[in-house]
């Protein structure tokens, strides 16, 4: 075997190993992780109902009744990776009660359709609190300069922020995957955690897809792009 061929083979295997490691969620890239949801860990058939995602189950008490979102095995807009499709008209809402997730930073890779309602909720504490949500009918999330208030995760106390694709208070493109990073001014506790809505009675249901969500106790203003939601979004855009 020539030296050139040996080096080529060695380089190939080194790159393969590095790629495999990078795709593994490493809590050290984020700090103390209190919640991590990733669609490709569900292992469901395409079109299956997602009735349990990391301990979150179909929410109870939702007006007209909540239903389970749908598993999409491969979505072109998310680099052909799995996502969970939330449909507002079907009231797709998942929730967990009494969980006490502590978070100062929340990362999410998601998309929101143009047909989404005003204040559509990506996630919340289930009582229209600690929201990450659309700013009215704009292509922004509630964030500094974009209607933020104390009902929002990044506005509950002073010092919070939210970025979209690493742009502070940035906009998103309808139906396109994007990375949301929201920070609170101090650690907050989600006694209950809702995915896809603000509370049982407000019809502000998410209309779009979610690939990954993680919550960390520490404040993280930017991504290291080594694993988790940051890596997911980075690979999607490559």
Secondary structure, 3 states (H helix, E strand, C coil): CCHHHHHHHHHHHHHHHHHHHHCCCCHHHCCCEEEEEEHHHCCCCCCCEECEECCEEECCCCCCCCECEEEEEEEHHHCCEEEEEECHHHCECEEECCCCEEEEEEEEEEEECCCCCCCCEEEECCECCCEEEECCCCCEECECCEECCCCECCCCCCCCEEEECCEECCECCCCCCEEEEEEEEEEEEECCEEECCCECCCCCCCCEEEEEEEEECCCCCCCCCCCHHHHHHHHHHC
